[in-house]
Amino acid sequence: MMRDKPVIAVVGAGRMGIGIAHVFAYSGYRVRLLDARDRSSQETQQVLGSAERQVRETLAMLASLGVMEENQVNTIMSRIGYFGMVQAEEALKDAGVVFEAVPEVMEIKRSIFGLISSLAEEKALIASTTSTFLSDSLAAFVTSPERFMNTHWLNPAYLIPLVEVSPAEGTGFAEVEAMVRLLEAAGKVPVKCAASPGFIVPRIQALAMNEAARLAEEGVASPEDIDKATRVGFGLRFAVLGLLEFIDWGGGDILYYADNYLKDALKTDRYEPPEIIVSNMESGRTGLRAGKGFYDFTGLDVDSYRRETIKKFADLLIHLGLFTRPPQ
């Protein structure tokens, strides 16, 4: 399906495009970063020069933090080529994978996908990085749409591991698996999700951020204390346990009762328990204690699972300097 270390083309020299170019160059791939706008030669040089400086400055910062060696910066930088629109054919002609990272304007994307389809290899994987449009809405702009999908990266792309891979209805299974393998080879953690508004992370975090804003608006706590609570209470726990795993860990029945209490106490249906929580409650699938919830725990060594989970929490707290040791 895909050569080892294919050439990676990134169309769009904004923050996301620069971040993706960084990721693949850092991981040993040859990358071509294409400025997707028609500009004068001088303007193009300025944009691409700025992109090159941003990559170098980020790498230098990582070296200063001890994440990489300083003598690796130039090697990584040498893997990235910078191209203006007049060089689009040179940038795309033998790329095995092309990421579109242009502004969230449908007509711009239509034009760019037409350009990519006409110049890229016939079998090249083509991926949008849109956070706005569904992959099904964009697939029609690509020839051989079975090779098209969305890859939703989280900023900063060079740092955050997660990439949400969202196939369109006609995307091929082999093409999706090839993209997943590519992202994993580049050190990313891909997850697959249907073409649905908000994907996974943005949909969850929008609710959490809105609720934090409401807490500040209602004067429940200061912004500083709300943020401290989310970092030390919310964030720490979900760095170790996923949300659904956390429901099972504590018990779906606890969430069911908490939802109904908050719905009544705050007089809002935004805390109405979803049907799956009600159904799990009625069928006794309440999580770890019951042996089944969102996950099936039958056959699991529960004591080992609990121990391993607590160790992850302890290690994280120690790393952050938040673990309290007993006095001597």
Long-range contacts (C-beta under 8 A, 24 or more apart in sequence): 1-123, 1-174, 1-175, 1-177, 1-178, 2-96, 2-97, 2-125, 2-178, 2-181, 2-182, 3-96, 5-29, 5-30, 6-95, 6-96, 6-97, 6-182, 7-31, 7-32, 7-94, 7-95, 7-96, 7-97, 8-32, 8-95, 8-96, 8-97, 8-98, 8-99, 9-34, 9-91, 9-92, 9-95, 9-97, 9-98, 9-99, 9-120, 10-34, 10-98, 10-99, 10-101, 11-36, 11-91, 11-92, 11-98, 11-99, 11-100, 11-101, 11-102, 11-112, 11-115, 11-116, 12-36, 12-100, 12-101, 12-102, 12-103, 12-112, 13-47, 13-48, 13-51, 13-82, 14-101, 14-102, 14-103, 15-155, 16-101, 16-129, 16-153, 16-155, 16-157, 17-51, 17-99, 17-101, 17-129, 18-51, 18-54, 18-55, 19-153, 19-155, 19-156, 19-157, 19-158, 20-99, 20-101, 20-129, 20-153, 20-157, 21-51, 21-55, 21-80, 22-55, 22-58, 22-59, 22-157, 22-158, 23-157, 23-158, 23-186, 23-187, 23-188, 24-79, 24-186, 25-55, 25-76, 25-77, 25-79, 25-80, 26-59, 26-76, 26-158, 26-186, 26-187, 27-185, 27-186, 27-187, 28-79, 29-79, 29-186, 30-79, 30-81, 31-79, 31-80, 31-81, 32-80, 32-81, 32-82, 32-83, 32-91, 32-92, 32-95, 33-80, 33-81, 33-82, 33-83, 34-83, 34-84, 34-85, 34-87, 34-88, 34-91, 34-92, 35-82, 35-83, 35-84, 35-85, 36-85, 36-102, 36-108, 36-112, 37-85, 38-85, 39-84, 39-85, 41-84, 44-84, 44-85, 44-86, 45-84, 48-82, 48-83, 48-84, 51-82, 52-77, 52-80, 52-82, 55-80, 58-158, 88-115, 88-119, 89-119, 92-116, 92-119, 92-120, 93-119, 93-120, 93-121, 94-121, 95-120, 95-121, 95-124, 96-121, 96-123, 96-124, 96-125, 97-124, 97-125, 97-126, 97-127, 97-179, 97-182, 98-124, 98-125, 98-126, 98-127, 99-127, 99-128, 99-129, 99-151, 100-126, 100-127, 100-128, 100-129, 100-130, 101-129, 104-130, 104-131, 104-132, 104-133, 106-133, 106-137, 109-133, 109-138, 109-141, 110-141, 113-138, 113-141, 113-142, 114-141, 116-142, 117-141, 117-142, 117-143, 117-144, 123-147, 125-149, 125-175, 125-178, 125-179, 125-182, 127-151, 127-179, 129-153, 131-199, 131-202, 134-166, 134-168, 134-195, 134-196, 134-197, 135-166, 135-167, 135-168, 135-171, 135-195, 136-168, 136-169, 136-195, 138-168, 139-168, 139-169, 139-170, 139-171, 145-170, 145-171, 146-170, 146-171, 146-172, 146-175, 147-171, 147-172, 147-175, 149-175, 149-176, 149-179, 150-195, 151-179, 151-183, 151-190, 152-199, 152-201, 152-202, 154-201, 161-187, 161-188, 161-189, 162-188, 162-189, 162-190, 162-191, 162-201, 163-188, 163-189, 163-190, 163-191, 164-190, 164-191, 164-192, 164-193, 164-199, 164-200, 164-201, 165-190, 165-191, 165-192, 165-193, 166-192, 166-193, 166-194, 166-195, 166-196, 166-199, 167-192, 167-195, 168-195, 169-195, 204-243, 208-234, 232-322, 236-313, 236-316, 236-317, 236-320, 236-322, 237-313, 239-316, 240-309, 240-312, 240-313, 240-316, 241-309, 244-294, 244-295, 245-294, 245-295, 247-277, 247-287, 247-293, 247-294, 248-287, 248-288, 248-293, 248-294, 248-295, 248-297, 249-287, 249-288, 249-309, 250-287, 251-286, 251-287, 251-288, 251-289, 252-277, 252-280, 252-281, 252-285, 252-286, 252-287, 252-293, 252-294, 253-281, 253-286, 253-287, 256-281
